Structure formats: C-alpha cells, structure tokens
C-alpha cells in the first residue's frame, strides 16, 4: 500500500503549529522583559496623558488669573492685580499668558509707584519673553521711566533711546525721543538732548511730536 500523500493544507497547518510552539517558547523565555516593556509603555502613556491634561488646566487657570488681574488694573485695585499676576507667573510660568502677565506685573508695580520692582519685572520680561517688539520697546521705555522717577536722568535718556532702537517704526518712537531729550535736559546734557530732538525732525517729520521738538530745539539755542 503506498504511503498517504500530504496535502498543501496539511503542510501549512504543520508550519503554523511549529511557529506557534516556537513563539510560545520565546514568549515564556522573555516574559519578564516583555512585561517590563509593556509596563513602561503604559506608564509613559499615562504620563503623557497626565501632562496634556495638566497643561490644559494650567492654561485655563492662567487665563482666568490674567483676566481677573486685567479687570483689577482697570478698576485701580493694584494690590489684587499684583497678587493674581504673581500667582500666574510663579505657578504657570510655562503658559501662553506668562509673557504678558510679566509685562502687566511690571506695569502694576509702576502704577503702584514701586519703581524698583517695576524695573525688575520689565527687565525680566525683556530677558524671558521679549519676542514681541512692540511690547519689548514699551518694556524698555518702562525701565527708562523707572530711572526717570528715581532721578537718574542720564540712564533714563539712554533707556528711552534704547526703546526707539528696539522698534524704530513704532508709533511711540518720536514720543520716546521727546522723553529722552527731556531727561537729558534735566541731566544738563544739552547736546544729547539736541541729538534726540533732531532725530524727531529728520526721521519722523509727520509725527505730532515734530512741533514740540522744534520748539525745544529753539529753546536750547
């Protein structure tokens, strides 16, 4: 009697059984490692999910604090505004609102006449969040004004000139030059004052500050 012929189907089944047995042996041999890898993946996924959730909550909280502080500043409640802004920048420093909050905090201190703190926070804004050239120019002018309020007129004049250099096309540039000139006059540096005033006349001939600049130049002759 001739031996029974093995079909292609049986050959495939046999290969599948052999593969399954080998896979089972490999899994059993490496089970601990697989469990560790699987556990690591699960933990990583959980951490990412927690981070995304926490980041969303942080952004929402930062927006709430910023909104409150803005309303408080408008109503003149400086101390409450400072408190909320301090909480925002200290607890939500990575949020989208942190940069603006830092600038607003400096402004709040300035309006509260705490010029040392105002200057510190304006400088912090420039060093950490100074990408917005309009706000950066304004922050630099804020620093200059803090010097002005403390009677350091030379530093004030230089500060206002820096504000212009940060954003020379800004609508406040001629005003900053006018303030620089005033600071230099008070410091007894008439020549530097004239340079600032001449720059208004030459670079910003259509600005509303031109008339005042020409009048002050006539006074310095």
ChimeraX commands (.cxc) that place a marker at each C-alpha (Angstrom):
marker #1 position 0.00,0.00,0.00 radius 0.5
marker #1 position 1.53,3.36,-0.98 radius 0.5
marker #1 position 2.03,5.95,1.76 radius 0.5
marker #1 position -0.68,8.60,2.06 radius 0.5
marker #1 position 0.22,11.80,0.31 radius 0.5
marker #1 position 0.41,15.02,2.46 radius 0.5
marker #1 position -1.68,17.85,1.14 radius 0.5
marker #1 position -0.60,21.51,0.89 radius 0.5
marker #1 position -3.20,22.38,3.51 radius 0.5
marker #1 position -1.65,19.92,5.98 radius 0.5
marker #1 position 1.84,21.31,5.28 radius 0.5
marker #1 position 0.60,24.86,6.04 radius 0.5
marker #1 position -1.10,23.66,9.24 radius 0.5
marker #1 position 2.08,21.90,10.31 radius 0.5
marker #1 position 4.15,25.04,9.73 radius 0.5
marker #1 position 1.63,27.10,11.70 radius 0.5
marker #1 position 1.75,24.67,14.63 radius 0.5
marker #1 position 5.57,24.71,14.58 radius 0.5
marker #1 position 5.63,28.53,14.50 radius 0.5
marker #1 position 3.08,28.73,17.33 radius 0.5
marker #1 position 5.13,26.40,19.51 radius 0.5
marker #1 position 8.31,28.39,18.88 radius 0.5
marker #1 position 6.51,31.66,19.59 radius 0.5
marker #1 position 5.13,30.26,22.82 radius 0.5
marker #1 position 8.59,29.12,23.92 radius 0.5
marker #1 position 10.07,32.56,23.09 radius 0.5
marker #1 position 7.32,34.38,24.97 radius 0.5
marker #1 position 7.80,32.22,28.04 radius 0.5
marker #1 position 11.58,32.74,27.90 radius 0.5
marker #1 position 11.28,36.53,27.56 radius 0.5
marker #1 position 8.09,37.05,29.56 radius 0.5
marker #1 position 9.64,39.24,32.25 radius 0.5
marker #1 position 11.24,41.51,29.71 radius 0.5
marker #1 position 8.00,41.81,27.77 radius 0.5
marker #1 position 6.11,42.69,30.91 radius 0.5
marker #1 position 8.67,45.36,31.77 radius 0.5
marker #1 position 8.46,46.88,28.27 radius 0.5
marker #1 position 4.67,46.78,28.32 radius 0.5
marker #1 position 4.62,48.37,31.75 radius 0.5
marker #1 position 7.00,51.11,30.60 radius 0.5
marker #1 position 4.80,51.89,27.60 radius 0.5
marker #1 position 1.70,52.04,29.80 radius 0.5
marker #1 position 3.40,54.32,32.32 radius 0.5
marker #1 position 4.72,56.58,29.54 radius 0.5
marker #1 position 1.25,56.83,28.01 radius 0.5
marker #1 position -0.21,57.68,31.41 radius 0.5
marker #1 position 2.44,60.37,31.99 radius 0.5
marker #1 position 1.77,61.93,28.58 radius 0.5
marker #1 position -1.98,61.92,29.19 radius 0.5
marker #1 position -1.46,63.49,32.62 radius 0.5
marker #1 position 0.86,66.14,31.16 radius 0.5
marker #1 position -1.60,67.06,28.41 radius 0.5
marker #1 position -4.45,67.25,30.93 radius 0.5
marker #1 position -2.37,69.27,33.41 radius 0.5
marker #1 position -1.12,71.60,30.68 radius 0.5
marker #1 position -4.70,72.31,29.62 radius 0.5
marker #1 position -5.73,73.03,33.19 radius 0.5
marker #1 position -2.69,75.28,33.66 radius 0.5
marker #1 position -3.54,77.29,30.55 radius 0.5
marker #1 position -7.15,77.72,31.68 radius 0.5
marker #1 position -6.09,78.78,35.17 radius 0.5
marker #1 position -3.54,81.21,33.73 radius 0.5
marker #1 position -6.20,82.77,31.50 radius 0.5
marker #1 position -8.55,83.14,34.47 radius 0.5
marker #1 position -5.89,84.85,36.59 radius 0.5
marker #1 position -4.89,87.14,33.75 radius 0.5
marker #1 position -8.49,88.15,33.12 radius 0.5
marker #1 position -9.02,88.95,36.80 radius 0.5
marker #1 position -5.79,90.93,37.00 radius 0.5
marker #1 position -6.71,92.94,33.93 radius 0.5
marker #1 position -10.08,93.90,35.41 radius 0.5
marker #1 position -8.42,94.78,38.72 radius 0.5
marker #1 position -5.91,97.04,36.99 radius 0.5
marker #1 position -8.71,98.83,35.16 radius 0.5
marker #1 position -10.56,99.38,38.42 radius 0.5
marker #1 position -7.41,100.62,40.17 radius 0.5
marker #1 position -7.11,97.65,42.53 radius 0.5
marker #1 position -3.33,97.39,42.15 radius 0.5
marker #1 position -2.60,95.07,45.08 radius 0.5
marker #1 position -5.14,92.45,43.94 radius 0.5
marker #1 position -3.81,92.65,40.38 radius 0.5
marker #1 position -0.25,92.14,41.60 radius 0.5
marker #1 position -1.33,89.14,43.68 radius 0.5
marker #1 position -3.04,87.40,40.76 radius 0.5
marker #1 position -0.21,88.16,38.34 radius 0.5
marker #1 position 2.38,86.91,40.82 radius 0.5
marker #1 position 0.44,83.66,41.15 radius 0.5
marker #1 position 0.24,83.33,37.38 radius 0.5
marker #1 position 3.95,83.83,36.67 radius 0.5
marker #1 position 5.09,81.68,39.60 radius 0.5
marker #1 position 2.69,78.75,39.16 radius 0.5
marker #1 position 2.01,78.89,35.41 radius 0.5
marker #1 position 5.29,80.22,34.01 radius 0.5
marker #1 position 5.09,77.92,31.01 radius 0.5
marker #1 position 1.65,79.12,29.93 radius 0.5
marker #1 position 0.92,81.30,26.91 radius 0.5
marker #1 position -0.13,84.15,29.19 radius 0.5
marker #1 position 3.11,84.20,31.20 radius 0.5
marker #1 position 4.86,86.76,29.00 radius 0.5
marker #1 position 2.00,89.26,29.00 radius 0.5
marker #1 position 1.46,88.65,32.71 radius 0.5
marker #1 position 5.11,89.51,33.40 radius 0.5
marker #1 position 4.74,92.77,31.47 radius 0.5
marker #1 position 1.45,93.58,33.24 radius 0.5
marker #1 position 3.02,92.81,36.60 radius 0.5
marker #1 position 5.79,95.31,35.88 radius 0.5
marker #1 position 3.15,97.87,34.86 radius 0.5
marker #1 position 1.14,97.20,38.02 radius 0.5
marker #1 position 4.19,97.85,40.19 radius 0.5
marker #1 position 4.86,101.02,38.22 radius 0.5
marker #1 position 1.32,102.31,38.76 radius 0.5
marker #1 position 1.74,101.44,42.43 radius 0.5
marker #1 position 4.92,103.59,42.42 radius 0.5
marker #1 position 7.17,100.68,43.33 radius 0.5
marker #1 position 9.71,101.61,40.68 radius 0.5
marker #1 position 12.41,99.16,41.78 radius 0.5
marker #1 position 10.06,96.19,41.43 radius 0.5
marker #1 position 8.63,97.59,38.21 radius 0.5
marker #1 position 12.10,97.80,36.68 radius 0.5
marker #1 position 12.93,94.26,37.84 radius 0.5
marker #1 position 9.86,92.83,36.11 radius 0.5
marker #1 position 10.30,94.90,32.96 radius 0.5
marker #1 position 13.84,93.53,32.73 radius 0.5
marker #1 position 12.55,90.01,33.36 radius 0.5
marker #1 position 10.05,90.43,30.55 radius 0.5
marker #1 position 12.82,91.50,28.16 radius 0.5
marker #1 position 15.14,88.65,29.13 radius 0.5
marker #1 position 12.50,85.89,29.01 radius 0.5
marker #1 position 9.69,87.00,26.69 radius 0.5
marker #1 position 10.98,89.88,24.57 radius 0.5
marker #1 position 9.99,88.46,21.16 radius 0.5
marker #1 position 7.12,90.91,20.67 radius 0.5
marker #1 position 8.99,94.05,19.57 radius 0.5
marker #1 position 6.09,96.38,20.41 radius 0.5
marker #1 position 5.89,95.16,24.00 radius 0.5
marker #1 position 9.69,94.91,24.21 radius 0.5
marker #1 position 10.01,98.56,23.19 radius 0.5
marker #1 position 7.35,99.52,25.73 radius 0.5
marker #1 position 9.09,97.49,28.44 radius 0.5
marker #1 position 12.36,99.25,27.68 radius 0.5
marker #1 position 10.58,102.59,27.92 radius 0.5
marker #1 position 9.15,101.41,31.23 radius 0.5
marker #1 position 12.67,100.81,32.52 radius 0.5
marker #1 position 13.67,104.29,31.33 radius 0.5
marker #1 position 10.68,105.79,33.12 radius 0.5
marker #1 position 11.64,103.98,36.33 radius 0.5
marker #1 position 15.07,105.62,36.14 radius 0.5
marker #1 position 13.36,108.95,35.47 radius 0.5
marker #1 position 11.11,108.62,38.51 radius 0.5
marker #1 position 14.16,107.89,40.69 radius 0.5
marker #1 position 16.05,110.93,39.37 radius 0.5
marker #1 position 18.65,109.08,37.29 radius 0.5
marker #1 position 18.18,111.25,34.21 radius 0.5
marker #1 position 21.16,110.03,32.17 radius 0.5
marker #1 position 20.08,106.40,32.45 radius 0.5
marker #1 position 16.53,107.48,31.67 radius 0.5
marker #1 position 17.63,109.22,28.47 radius 0.5
marker #1 position 19.65,106.20,27.37 radius 0.5
marker #1 position 16.72,103.93,28.19 radius 0.5
marker #1 position 14.31,105.88,26.02 radius 0.5
marker #1 position 16.79,105.79,23.13 radius 0.5
marker #1 position 17.02,102.01,23.54 radius 0.5
marker #1 position 13.23,101.81,23.36 radius 0.5
marker #1 position 13.38,103.60,20.00 radius 0.5
marker #1 position 16.12,101.29,18.72 radius 0.5
marker #1 position 14.05,98.21,19.61 radius 0.5
marker #1 position 11.12,99.37,17.46 radius 0.5
marker #1 position 12.05,102.45,15.38 radius 0.5
marker #1 position 8.89,102.13,13.27 radius 0.5
marker #1 position 6.62,102.10,16.32 radius 0.5
marker #1 position 4.14,104.94,16.71 radius 0.5
marker #1 position 5.63,105.70,20.15 radius 0.5
marker #1 position 9.18,106.18,18.84 radius 0.5
marker #1 position 9.01,110.00,18.45 radius 0.5
marker #1 position 7.42,110.28,21.91 radius 0.5
marker #1 position 10.27,108.24,23.41 radius 0.5
marker #1 position 12.78,110.54,21.68 radius 0.5
marker #1 position 10.99,113.55,23.18 radius 0.5
marker #1 position 11.20,111.94,26.63 radius 0.5
marker #1 position 14.87,111.15,26.09 radius 0.5
marker #1 position 15.53,114.78,25.23 radius 0.5
marker #1 position 13.68,115.94,28.36 radius 0.5
marker #1 position 15.72,113.56,30.52 radius 0.5
marker #1 position 18.99,114.79,29.03 radius 0.5
marker #1 position 17.99,118.42,29.59 radius 0.5
marker #1 position 17.37,117.65,33.26 radius 0.5
marker #1 position 20.75,115.91,33.40 radius 0.5
marker #1 position 22.41,119.02,31.98 radius 0.5
marker #1 position 23.39,117.28,28.72 radius 0.5
marker #1 position 22.04,119.74,26.18 radius 0.5
marker #1 position 23.97,118.31,23.24 radius 0.5
marker #1 position 22.47,114.85,23.68 radius 0.5
marker #1 position 19.05,116.43,24.06 radius 0.5
marker #1 position 19.51,118.24,20.74 radius 0.5
marker #1 position 20.52,114.96,19.05 radius 0.5
marker #1 position 17.29,113.31,20.20 radius 0.5
marker #1 position 15.19,116.28,19.07 radius 0.5
marker #1 position 16.97,116.48,15.70 radius 0.5
marker #1 position 16.18,112.79,15.19 radius 0.5
marker #1 position 12.46,113.51,15.61 radius 0.5
marker #1 position 12.63,116.26,12.98 radius 0.5
marker #1 position 14.65,114.20,10.49 radius 0.5
marker #1 position 13.20,110.69,10.99 radius 0.5
marker #1 position 9.60,111.46,12.00 radius 0.5
marker #1 position 8.69,114.65,10.12 radius 0.5
marker #1 position 4.98,113.78,10.01 radius 0.5
marker #1 position 4.64,112.95,13.69 radius 0.5
marker #1 position 2.71,115.16,16.08 radius 0.5
marker #1 position 5.89,115.50,18.20 radius 0.5
marker #1 position 7.71,117.49,15.50 radius 0.5
marker #1 position 6.26,120.84,16.56 radius 0.5
marker #1 position 7.29,120.32,20.19 radius 0.5
marker #1 position 10.72,119.09,19.10 radius 0.5
marker #1 position 11.32,122.27,17.05 radius 0.5
marker #1 position 10.17,124.45,19.94 radius 0.5
marker #1 position 12.53,122.71,22.35 radius 0.5
marker #1 position 15.40,122.97,19.85 radius 0.5
marker #1 position 14.80,126.73,19.69 radius 0.5
marker #1 position 14.95,126.87,23.50 radius 0.5
marker #1 position 18.31,125.07,23.51 radius 0.5
marker #1 position 19.98,127.56,21.11 radius 0.5
marker link #1:1,2 radius 0.2
marker link #1:2,3 radius 0.2
marker link #1:3,4 radius 0.2
marker link #1:4,5 radius 0.2
marker link #1:5,6 radius 0.2
marker link #1:6,7 radius 0.2
marker link #1:7,8 radius 0.2
marker link #1:8,9 radius 0.2
marker link #1:9,10 radius 0.2
marker link #1:10,11 radius 0.2
marker link #1:11,12 radius 0.2
marker link #1:12,13 radius 0.2
marker link #1:13,14 radius 0.2
marker link #1:14,15 radius 0.2
marker link #1:15,16 radius 0.2
marker link #1:16,17 radius 0.2
marker link #1:17,18 radius 0.2
marker link #1:18,19 radius 0.2
marker link #1:19,20 radius 0.2
marker link #1:20,21 radius 0.2
marker link #1:21,22 radius 0.2
marker link #1:22,23 radius 0.2
marker link #1:23,24 radius 0.2
marker link #1:24,25 radius 0.2
marker link #1:25,26 radius 0.2
marker link #1:26,27 radius 0.2
marker link #1:27,28 radius 0.2
marker link #1:28,29 radius 0.2
marker link #1:29,30 radius 0.2
marker link #1:30,31 radius 0.2
marker link #1:31,32 radius 0.2
marker link #1:32,33 radius 0.2
marker link #1:33,34 radius 0.2
marker link #1:34,35 radius 0.2
marker link #1:35,36 radius 0.2
marker link #1:36,37 radius 0.2
marker link #1:37,38 radius 0.2
marker link #1:38,39 radius 0.2
marker link #1:39,40 radius 0.2
marker link #1:40,41 radius 0.2
marker link #1:41,42 radius 0.2
marker link #1:42,43 radius 0.2
marker link #1:43,44 radius 0.2
marker link #1:44,45 radius 0.2
marker link #1:45,46 radius 0.2
marker link #1:46,47 radius 0.2
marker link #1:47,48 radius 0.2
marker link #1:48,49 radius 0.2
marker link #1:49,50 radius 0.2
marker link #1:50,51 radius 0.2
marker link #1:51,52 radius 0.2
marker link #1:52,53 radius 0.2
marker link #1:53,54 radius 0.2
marker link #1:54,55 radius 0.2
marker link #1:55,56 radius 0.2
marker link #1:56,57 radius 0.2
marker link #1:57,58 radius 0.2
marker link #1:58,59 radius 0.2
marker link #1:59,60 radius 0.2
marker link #1:60,61 radius 0.2
marker link #1:61,62 radius 0.2
marker link #1:62,63 radius 0.2
marker link #1:63,64 radius 0.2
marker link #1:64,65 radius 0.2
marker link #1:65,66 radius 0.2
marker link #1:66,67 radius 0.2
marker link #1:67,68 radius 0.2
marker link #1:68,69 radius 0.2
marker link #1:69,70 radius 0.2
marker link #1:70,71 radius 0.2
marker link #1:71,72 radius 0.2
marker link #1:72,73 radius 0.2
marker link #1:73,74 radius 0.2
marker link #1:74,75 radius 0.2
marker link #1:75,76 radius 0.2
marker link #1:76,77 radius 0.2
marker link #1:77,78 radius 0.2
marker link #1:78,79 radius 0.2
marker link #1:79,80 radius 0.2
marker link #1:80,81 radius 0.2
marker link #1:81,82 radius 0.2
marker link #1:82,83 radius 0.2
marker link #1:83,84 radius 0.2
marker link #1:84,85 radius 0.2
marker link #1:85,86 radius 0.2
marker link #1:86,87 radius 0.2
marker link #1:87,88 radius 0.2
marker link #1:88,89 radius 0.2
marker link #1:89,90 radius 0.2
marker link #1:90,91 radius 0.2
marker link #1:91,92 radius 0.2
marker link #1:92,93 radius 0.2
marker link #1:93,94 radius 0.2
marker link #1:94,95 radius 0.2
marker link #1:95,96 radius 0.2
marker link #1:96,97 radius 0.2
marker link #1:97,98 radius 0.2
marker link #1:98,99 radius 0.2
marker link #1:99,100 radius 0.2
marker link #1:100,101 radius 0.2
marker link #1:101,102 radius 0.2
marker link #1:102,103 radius 0.2
marker link #1:103,104 radius 0.2
marker link #1:104,105 radius 0.2
marker link #1:105,106 radius 0.2
marker link #1:106,107 radius 0.2
marker link #1:107,108 radius 0.2
marker link #1:108,109 radius 0.2
marker link #1:109,110 radius 0.2
marker link #1:110,111 radius 0.2
marker link #1:111,112 radius 0.2
marker link #1:112,113 radius 0.2
marker link #1:113,114 radius 0.2
marker link #1:114,115 radius 0.2
marker link #1:115,116 radius 0.2
marker link #1:116,117 radius 0.2
marker link #1:117,118 radius 0.2
marker link #1:118,119 radius 0.2
marker link #1:119,120 radius 0.2
marker link #1:120,121 radius 0.2
marker link #1:121,122 radius 0.2
marker link #1:122,123 radius 0.2
marker link #1:123,124 radius 0.2
marker link #1:124,125 radius 0.2
marker link #1:125,126 radius 0.2
marker link #1:126,127 radius 0.2
marker link #1:127,128 radius 0.2
marker link #1:128,129 radius 0.2
marker link #1:129,130 radius 0.2
marker link #1:130,131 radius 0.2
marker link #1:131,132 radius 0.2
marker link #1:132,133 radius 0.2
marker link #1:133,134 radius 0.2
marker link #1:134,135 radius 0.2
marker link #1:135,136 radius 0.2
marker link #1:136,137 radius 0.2
marker link #1:137,138 radius 0.2
marker link #1:138,139 radius 0.2
marker link #1:139,140 radius 0.2
marker link #1:140,141 radius 0.2
marker link #1:141,142 radius 0.2
marker link #1:142,143 radius 0.2
marker link #1:143,144 radius 0.2
marker link #1:144,145 radius 0.2
marker link #1:145,146 radius 0.2
marker link #1:146,147 radius 0.2
marker link #1:147,148 radius 0.2
marker link #1:148,149 radius 0.2
marker link #1:149,150 radius 0.2
marker link #1:150,151 radius 0.2
marker link #1:151,152 radius 0.2
marker link #1:152,153 radius 0.2
marker link #1:153,154 radius 0.2
marker link #1:154,155 radius 0.2
marker link #1:155,156 radius 0.2
marker link #1:156,157 radius 0.2
marker link #1:157,158 radius 0.2
marker link #1:158,159 radius 0.2
marker link #1:159,160 radius 0.2
marker link #1:160,161 radius 0.2
marker link #1:161,162 radius 0.2
marker link #1:162,163 radius 0.2
marker link #1:163,164 radius 0.2
marker link #1:164,165 radius 0.2
marker link #1:165,166 radius 0.2
marker link #1:166,167 radius 0.2
marker link #1:167,168 radius 0.2
marker link #1:168,169 radius 0.2
marker link #1:169,170 radius 0.2
marker link #1:170,171 radius 0.2
marker link #1:171,172 radius 0.2
marker link #1:172,173 radius 0.2
marker link #1:173,174 radius 0.2
marker link #1:174,175 radius 0.2
marker link #1:175,176 radius 0.2
marker link #1:176,177 radius 0.2
marker link #1:177,178 radius 0.2
marker link #1:178,179 radius 0.2
marker link #1:179,180 radius 0.2
marker link #1:180,181 radius 0.2
marker link #1:181,182 radius 0.2
marker link #1:182,183 radius 0.2
marker link #1:183,184 radius 0.2
marker link #1:184,185 radius 0.2
marker link #1:185,186 radius 0.2
marker link #1:186,187 radius 0.2
marker link #1:187,188 radius 0.2
marker link #1:188,189 radius 0.2
marker link #1:189,190 radius 0.2
marker link #1:190,191 radius 0.2
marker link #1:191,192 radius 0.2
marker link #1:192,193 radius 0.2
marker link #1:193,194 radius 0.2
marker link #1:194,195 radius 0.2
marker link #1:195,196 radius 0.2
marker link #1:196,197 radius 0.2
marker link #1:197,198 radius 0.2
marker link #1:198,199 radius 0.2
marker link #1:199,200 radius 0.2
marker link #1:200,201 radius 0.2
marker link #1:201,202 radius 0.2
marker link #1:202,203 radius 0.2
marker link #1:203,204 radius 0.2
marker link #1:204,205 radius 0.2
marker link #1:205,206 radius 0.2
marker link #1:206,207 radius 0.2
marker link #1:207,208 radius 0.2
marker link #1:208,209 radius 0.2
marker link #1:209,210 radius 0.2
marker link #1:210,211 radius 0.2
marker link #1:211,212 radius 0.2
marker link #1:212,213 radius 0.2
marker link #1:213,214 radius 0.2
marker link #1:214,215 radius 0.2
marker link #1:215,216 radius 0.2
marker link #1:216,217 radius 0.2
marker link #1:217,218 radius 0.2
marker link #1:218,219 radius 0.2
marker link #1:219,220 radius 0.2
marker link #1:220,221 radius 0.2
view
